[in-house]
Amino acid sequence: MRGKILQVCAVSTTVDKQLKPLIDKSISEGYEVHIACAEDGNLEDLRNQGYIVHDIHIDRKINFNSNIKSIKELFKLMRIHKYNIVHVHTPVASILGRIAAKLARVDNIIYTAHGFYFHEGMSKQAYNFYYRIEKYFAKIATDYLLLQSKEDYQLSVVKKFKKPNDIIHLGNGVDIYNKFNQEKIKEEEIINLKKNLGINQEDFVFAFIGRLVREKGIYELVEAFNNVIKVNKKVKLLLIGGLSNSERDQDISNSIADWEKNENIILTGIRSDIDCLLAASDTFILPSHREGLPRSIIEAMAMRKPVIATNIRGCREEVEHEETGYLFEKENKEELYSYMLKMTNNQGLRIKMGNKAREIAENEYDEEKILSKQLDLFNSLIK
């Protein structure tokens, strides 16, 4: 065994959807990897796949009593297993994990910021509050700060969150050759998938991937799409994703019930065949109000799909306006509608944008390069 690593995040879905490639790579390099997270539907499945998962209740919000309990559980886990590295992810879990790691005197604490919690859409007061928290914990409880977003990386360096050598621009990536590769998907698979979803071969398909919550811009997307239907009846909208139990409320439940009555909107729920769903789509849309460096856009780019996204941190780093897609201002339904309509009317432009997107994905978002950066860091810390 090369060393012991604990990966900490809020919920098991994050492990399943984001961290498994890094965990698998670490194991293949000879590390013993443990996972600490809360159960939200994937924990037993992860264990059945052979992963060592510790069920630690972690709230995704600040809750003093609950947070203290989480710190105690994490501290106990770290003292028992004596990890060489604790690697934390997601906003609240990263703070609780770092406090526990400092108390347990873990030698190496790494924090990957998938997107700082503070962002341009917040009030000044809220922004300053979360900014101070991020900077404080970077200084006192983090040995290495890894940033997926270039904007976050540059801010961290300029504002001196840590010494420059301890701040690393990580980026984000997907498996662009074996999984997210349009050429790997057989035409027969696409035809069958469309048939099963109730999509006609002549339909134009928009796709959205994400949690069905307000901050993902889902309401603006549906409203803009309904306006597109008035112009072109042969369009479909794939809403790929679902809700965690903590995010269920009457407002979104009522909306989903209405969307299910719309024959042009298809709610797929949470799916594992994202590559096939993107292959069956013509344009990808992510109208989020806040993002880090969204993986879903990279997946779409790798599948040669043009992207319409909000002009916010992360999205504007990935999408080149009028080259690989379009950027629109947050919550601007009219602008979103105009770009959606433009996509339906110009196949040549879509192909050109999609090919350019694939080229950028190959150059900048190859998962293997991102994993290698992290393994190089792990190896340098454990000799």
DRENTORTOR-909938 format. One line per field, with one value per residue (C-alpha): residue in one letter; chain; x, y, z. Coordinates in steps of 0.001 Angstrom, whole numbers, plus 500000, padded with zeros to 6 digits. Last residue first. Layout:
BEGIN
residuo	[A | ...];
cadena	[A | ...];
east	[X | ...];
north	[Y | ...];
up	[Z | ...];
% end
This chain:
BEGIN
residuo	[K | I | L | S | N | F | L | D | L | Q | K | S | L | I | K | E | E | D | Y | E | N | E | A | I | E | R | A | K | N | G | M | K | I | R | L | G | Q | N | N | T | M | K | L | M | Y | S | Y | L | E | E | K | N | E | K | E | F | L | Y | G | T | E | E | H | E | V | E | E | R | C | G | R | I | N | T | A | I | V | P | K | R | M | A | M | A | E | I | I | S | R | P | L | G | E | R | H | S | P | L | I | F | T | D | S | A | A | L | L | C | D | I | D | S | R | I | G | T | L | I | I | N | E | N | K | E | W | D | A | I | S | N | S | I | D | Q | D | R | E | S | N | S | L | G | G | I | L | L | L | K | V | K | K | N | V | K | I | V | N | N | F | A | E | V | L | E | Y | I | G | K | E | R | V | L | R | G | I | F | A | F | V | F | D | E | Q | N | I | G | L | N | K | K | L | N | I | I | E | E | E | K | I | K | E | Q | N | F | K | N | Y | I | D | V | G | N | G | L | H | I | I | D | N | P | K | K | F | K | K | V | V | S | L | Q | Y | D | E | K | S | Q | L | L | L | Y | D | T | A | I | K | A | F | Y | K | E | I | R | Y | Y | F | N | Y | A | Q | K | S | M | G | E | H | F | Y | F | G | H | A | T | Y | I | I | N | D | V | R | A | L | K | A | A | I | R | G | L | I | S | A | V | P | T | H | V | H | V | I | N | Y | K | H | I | R | M | L | K | F | L | E | K | I | S | K | I | N | S | N | F | N | I | K | R | D | I | H | I | D | H | V | I | Y | G | Q | N | R | L | D | E | L | N | G | D | E | A | C | A | I | H | V | E | Y | G | E | S | I | S | K | D | I | L | P | K | L | Q | K | D | V | T | T | S | V | A | C | V | Q | L | I | K | G | R | M];
cadena	[A | A | A | A | A | A | A | A | A | A | A | A | A | A | A | A | A | A | A | A | A | A | A | A | A | A | A | A | A | A | A | A | A | A | A | A | A | A | A | A | A | A | A | A | A | A | A | A | A | A | A | A | A | A | A | A | A | A | A | A | A | A | A | A | A | A | A | A | A | A | A | A | A | A | A | A | A | A | A | A | A | A | A | A | A | A | A | A | A | A | A | A | A | A | A | A | A | A | A | A | A | A | A | A | A | A | A | A | A | A | A | A | A | A | A | A | A | A | A | A | A | A | A | A | A | A | A | A | A | A | A | A | A | A | A | A | A | A | A | A | A | A | A | A | A | A | A | A | A | A | A | A | A | A | A | A | A | A | A | A | A | A | A | A | A | A | A | A | A | A | A | A | A | A | A | A | A | A | A | A | A | A | A | A | A | A | A | A | A | A | A | A | A | A | A | A | A | A | A | A | A | A | A | A | A | A | A | A | A | A | A | A | A | A | A | A | A | A | A | A | A | A | A | A | A | A | A | A | A | A | A | A | A | A | A | A | A | A | A | A | A | A | A | A | A | A | A | A | A | A | A | A | A | A | A | A | A | A | A | A | A | A | A | A | A | A | A | A | A | A | A | A | A | A | A | A | A | A | A | A | A | A | A | A | A | A | A | A | A | A | A | A | A | A | A | A | A | A | A | A | A | A | A | A | A | A | A | A | A | A | A | A | A | A | A | A | A | A | A | A | A | A | A | A | A | A | A | A | A | A | A | A | A | A | A | A | A | A | A | A | A | A | A | A | A | A | A | A | A | A | A | A | A | A | A | A | A | A | A | A | A | A | A | A | A | A | A | A | A | A | A | A | A | A | A | A | A | A | A | A | A | A | A];
east	[507222 | 503703 | 503201 | 504752 | 502719 | 499449 | 500335 | 501255 | 498011 | 496042 | 497665 | 497336 | 493584 | 493126 | 495211 | 493276 | 489961 | 490693 | 489105 | 491514 | 492732 | 490219 | 487319 | 488425 | 488325 | 484943 | 483517 | 484826 | 483077 | 479844 | 479977 | 480401 | 477675 | 475278 | 476027 | 475293 | 472015 | 470666 | 467010 | 466673 | 469785 | 468487 | 465252 | 467173 | 469289 | 466209 | 464525 | 467554 | 467599 | 463902 | 464221 | 466974 | 467421 | 471235 | 472557 | 473056 | 476090 | 475901 | 477525 | 480937 | 482107 | 479318 | 480289 | 483114 | 481640 | 483921 | 485144 | 481824 | 480078 | 482503 | 481685 | 478476 | 477152 | 474441 | 474639 | 473651 | 475918 | 476722 | 477022 | 480061 | 479811 | 482926 | 481191 | 478134 | 480239 | 482160 | 478897 | 477709 | 480945 | 480147 | 483127 | 481764 | 478192 | 475555 | 472344 | 472199 | 470764 | 472557 | 471385 | 472677 | 471800 | 470944 | 470220 | 470305 | 474082 | 473500 | 471107 | 473586 | 476451 | 474206 | 473399 | 473497 | 470178 | 468459 | 464886 | 463997 | 461532 | 460422 | 458857 | 457083 | 454037 | 453452 | 451495 | 454758 | 455676 | 452588 | 453400 | 456990 | 455730 | 453561 | 456510 | 458763 | 456469 | 455482 | 459033 | 461620 | 465177 | 466080 | 464793 | 467219 | 465628 | 465989 | 468042 | 467739 | 465116 | 464941 | 463143 | 461530 | 460896 | 458679 | 455995 | 458069 | 457014 | 454689 | 456932 | 459810 | 457741 | 457252 | 461026 | 461619 | 459239 | 460812 | 464325 | 463411 | 461927 | 464931 | 467468 | 469670 | 469019 | 465321 | 465808 | 465518 | 469043 | 471128 | 471308 | 469358 | 468884 | 467267 | 466032 | 464801 | 462246 | 462554 | 463369 | 460355 | 460999 | 458799 | 461539 | 461701 | 461771 | 464541 | 466609 | 466039 | 467187 | 470227 | 471286 | 470872 | 473140 | 475918 | 477597 | 481415 | 481652 | 479859 | 482592 | 481827 | 482627 | 485910 | 487691 | 486424 | 486429 | 485553 | 487443 | 487766 | 490407 | 493097 | 494618 | 496866 | 497398 | 500167 | 502944 | 501183 | 501242 | 497692 | 494433 | 496603 | 493878 | 495632 | 496331 | 492875 | 491197 | 493209 | 492262 | 488575 | 488468 | 490357 | 487689 | 488550 | 490611 | 492895 | 494046 | 496891 | 497771 | 494359 | 493222 | 494543 | 494854 | 492253 | 489875 | 490113 | 489834 | 486697 | 485051 | 485938 | 484447 | 481306 | 480614 | 481767 | 479423 | 476484 | 476940 | 477512 | 474334 | 474984 | 474933 | 478696 | 479598 | 480500 | 480291 | 483618 | 483313 | 484534 | 486932 | 489236 | 490614 | 493702 | 494815 | 498137 | 499615 | 496346 | 496527 | 493122 | 492015 | 493254 | 491483 | 488214 | 488256 | 489131 | 486283 | 483734 | 484827 | 484947 | 481610 | 479981 | 481223 | 481716 | 485014 | 487700 | 490905 | 492367 | 495843 | 498067 | 495047 | 495362 | 492464 | 491149 | 492005 | 490466 | 487189 | 486914 | 487517 | 484918 | 482280 | 483082 | 483020 | 479647 | 478176 | 479406 | 477766 | 474412 | 474360 | 475484 | 473435 | 475137 | 473854 | 474550 | 474234 | 476729 | 475744 | 478741 | 478261 | 481784 | 482409 | 485131 | 484452 | 483930 | 481159 | 478665 | 479857 | 479128 | 475653 | 475053 | 475899 | 473989 | 470644 | 471364 | 473658 | 476074 | 479763 | 483175 | 485119 | 488185 | 491062 | 493976 | 496586 | 498449 | 498341 | 495272 | 493523 | 494289 | 492975 | 489762 | 489264 | 489932 | 487507 | 484911 | 484813 | 482180 | 478889 | 479092 | 481033 | 478806 | 475764 | 477086 | 476525 | 478462 | 482053 | 485185 | 487823 | 490127 | 493521 | 495794 | 499304 | 501329 | 500000];
north	[509394 | 510525 | 514240 | 514215 | 511142 | 512822 | 515922 | 513866 | 511937 | 515182 | 516503 | 513080 | 513040 | 516345 | 515161 | 511885 | 513744 | 515496 | 518931 | 521381 | 520195 | 517422 | 519486 | 522474 | 520391 | 518928 | 522443 | 523487 | 520501 | 521369 | 525023 | 524078 | 521439 | 523858 | 526591 | 524237 | 523139 | 526681 | 527219 | 525275 | 526942 | 530452 | 529654 | 528567 | 531710 | 533964 | 532109 | 532537 | 536254 | 536558 | 534481 | 536661 | 534926 | 535274 | 537025 | 534898 | 533019 | 531301 | 528286 | 526959 | 530007 | 532593 | 532968 | 530624 | 528321 | 526801 | 529820 | 531587 | 528664 | 528622 | 532066 | 533421 | 534292 | 531651 | 528802 | 527744 | 524938 | 523458 | 519665 | 517768 | 515003 | 516358 | 519738 | 518151 | 516382 | 519605 | 521474 | 518828 | 519088 | 522606 | 524675 | 526243 | 527289 | 529826 | 531133 | 528184 | 528321 | 525162 | 524232 | 521504 | 521455 | 518692 | 515748 | 511976 | 511875 | 513813 | 511126 | 508428 | 510041 | 510641 | 506913 | 506811 | 508585 | 510604 | 511384 | 511397 | 514269 | 514749 | 518046 | 518291 | 516321 | 518873 | 517150 | 516196 | 519879 | 520646 | 517942 | 519208 | 522682 | 521415 | 519496 | 522551 | 524748 | 522059 | 521457 | 518763 | 519945 | 517932 | 514734 | 515138 | 516211 | 514876 | 514916 | 515023 | 517461 | 516620 | 519322 | 518378 | 520338 | 519657 | 522224 | 525173 | 528780 | 528371 | 525558 | 528051 | 530094 | 526999 | 526527 | 530012 | 529299 | 525884 | 527330 | 530280 | 527874 | 525518 | 528246 | 525884 | 528083 | 527162 | 523440 | 520401 | 519150 | 519012 | 518084 | 520004 | 518799 | 520423 | 518071 | 518969 | 516397 | 514721 | 511296 | 511464 | 511488 | 509333 | 508475 | 504813 | 505795 | 508304 | 505662 | 503145 | 505585 | 506653 | 503065 | 502197 | 505106 | 503553 | 505733 | 505623 | 508384 | 510810 | 510469 | 511020 | 507492 | 506117 | 509179 | 512212 | 510665 | 513875 | 516927 | 519747 | 522379 | 521905 | 525352 | 524785 | 526989 | 525936 | 527337 | 530731 | 531007 | 530888 | 532840 | 535658 | 537849 | 537770 | 534017 | 533024 | 535360 | 533831 | 530306 | 531149 | 532713 | 529751 | 527418 | 523937 | 525212 | 523096 | 524535 | 522676 | 522635 | 523768 | 524567 | 528003 | 529925 | 528193 | 528151 | 531912 | 532623 | 530507 | 531931 | 535501 | 535069 | 533534 | 536617 | 539121 | 537654 | 537573 | 541264 | 542325 | 540547 | 537457 | 537125 | 537618 | 534464 | 533158 | 529365 | 528913 | 526483 | 522865 | 524002 | 521033 | 521116 | 519157 | 518450 | 516669 | 515529 | 514832 | 516245 | 514871 | 518388 | 519720 | 516904 | 517484 | 521195 | 520380 | 517892 | 520289 | 523045 | 520804 | 519226 | 522671 | 523750 | 520579 | 518613 | 517474 | 515448 | 514052 | 512647 | 510334 | 508832 | 507589 | 505100 | 505433 | 509103 | 510028 | 508216 | 509787 | 513254 | 512653 | 511620 | 514578 | 517022 | 515642 | 516076 | 519668 | 520315 | 518907 | 521100 | 524228 | 523910 | 525570 | 523903 | 520736 | 518679 | 515853 | 512533 | 510243 | 506839 | 505534 | 504088 | 501618 | 501034 | 497497 | 498011 | 496742 | 499517 | 502112 | 500611 | 500762 | 504474 | 505572 | 506823 | 509945 | 508565 | 511038 | 511078 | 509758 | 507755 | 505583 | 505056 | 502652 | 503855 | 501620 | 503650 | 501691 | 502768 | 506429 | 506110 | 504494 | 507247 | 509982 | 508401 | 507837 | 511471 | 513163 | 511311 | 508442 | 510343 | 513387 | 511070 | 509740 | 513062 | 515889 | 515177 | 513713 | 511561 | 509875 | 508737 | 506043 | 505391 | 503390 | 500000];
up	[499435 | 500158 | 499442 | 495967 | 495045 | 496035 | 493985 | 490920 | 491410 | 491325 | 488165 | 486528 | 487165 | 485318 | 482350 | 482169 | 482202 | 478895 | 479161 | 477548 | 474144 | 473433 | 474776 | 472665 | 469478 | 470433 | 470893 | 467470 | 465900 | 467707 | 466631 | 462965 | 463155 | 464834 | 462293 | 459412 | 461024 | 461296 | 462214 | 465477 | 466870 | 466193 | 468012 | 471101 | 470874 | 470728 | 473603 | 475855 | 475129 | 475950 | 479136 | 480624 | 483997 | 483831 | 480722 | 477631 | 476326 | 472947 | 471315 | 470317 | 468340 | 468805 | 472484 | 473446 | 476085 | 478748 | 480719 | 480173 | 481881 | 484795 | 486125 | 484608 | 481142 | 481210 | 478743 | 475221 | 474033 | 470627 | 470741 | 469464 | 472126 | 473890 | 474066 | 475687 | 478324 | 478973 | 479472 | 481949 | 483945 | 485030 | 486209 | 489379 | 488709 | 489783 | 488170 | 485795 | 482234 | 480986 | 477486 | 475133 | 471447 | 468950 | 471228 | 470621 | 471187 | 474414 | 475619 | 474599 | 476540 | 479562 | 479845 | 483669 | 484167 | 486898 | 485869 | 482168 | 482125 | 478517 | 477476 | 474097 | 475293 | 478071 | 480864 | 482598 | 482705 | 484800 | 487378 | 487431 | 488270 | 491125 | 492585 | 492180 | 494265 | 496760 | 497860 | 497301 | 497745 | 500823 | 499187 | 496298 | 493063 | 489534 | 486388 | 482606 | 481328 | 477621 | 475628 | 472332 | 469147 | 466170 | 467044 | 465829 | 466356 | 469354 | 470574 | 470846 | 473313 | 475478 | 475384 | 476786 | 479667 | 480309 | 480362 | 482570 | 485136 | 485026 | 485691 | 487732 | 490772 | 490619 | 491091 | 488843 | 489493 | 486346 | 482680 | 480005 | 476431 | 473391 | 470658 | 467151 | 466044 | 462626 | 464117 | 466397 | 470137 | 472359 | 474843 | 473790 | 470110 | 470717 | 472507 | 469735 | 467019 | 469068 | 469698 | 465992 | 465069 | 467137 | 469753 | 469695 | 467060 | 469356 | 471984 | 475627 | 476802 | 475450 | 474081 | 475998 | 479464 | 481270 | 482514 | 484978 | 485677 | 488326 | 488739 | 491742 | 494782 | 497199 | 494999 | 494956 | 498796 | 500112 | 499811 | 498509 | 496968 | 493575 | 493759 | 494951 | 492430 | 489583 | 490637 | 491087 | 487614 | 486160 | 487572 | 488860 | 491762 | 493964 | 497306 | 498964 | 502670 | 503866 | 507424 | 508328 | 505052 | 502899 | 505869 | 506255 | 502512 | 502059 | 505190 | 504232 | 500743 | 502256 | 504367 | 501731 | 499116 | 501534 | 502413 | 498798 | 497724 | 495670 | 491877 | 491513 | 493435 | 496876 | 497137 | 495373 | 492473 | 492394 | 495124 | 495674 | 499200 | 500191 | 503770 | 504317 | 507636 | 509468 | 512981 | 514064 | 515050 | 511711 | 509842 | 511724 | 510889 | 507279 | 506907 | 508388 | 505997 | 502927 | 503795 | 503830 | 500393 | 498291 | 498336 | 500785 | 500338 | 503562 | 502994 | 505033 | 506782 | 510370 | 510241 | 513801 | 514308 | 510952 | 511664 | 515123 | 513670 | 510945 | 513487 | 515772 | 512847 | 511694 | 515195 | 515293 | 511913 | 513080 | 516169 | 514307 | 511119 | 508141 | 504984 | 502991 | 506164 | 506571 | 508149 | 507886 | 506229 | 505698 | 502229 | 501250 | 497541 | 496232 | 493699 | 496276 | 498579 | 495913 | 495387 | 499125 | 499194 | 496115 | 497441 | 499444 | 502137 | 503665 | 502853 | 503903 | 501313 | 501874 | 499457 | 499921 | 497448 | 495010 | 491796 | 490628 | 493837 | 493096 | 489534 | 490773 | 493372 | 490809 | 488310 | 491071 | 492242 | 490067 | 489531 | 492032 | 494667 | 494348 | 494568 | 497889 | 499629 | 501298 | 500310 | 501927 | 500185 | 502706 | 501433 | 502829 | 501527 | 498993 | 500000];
% end
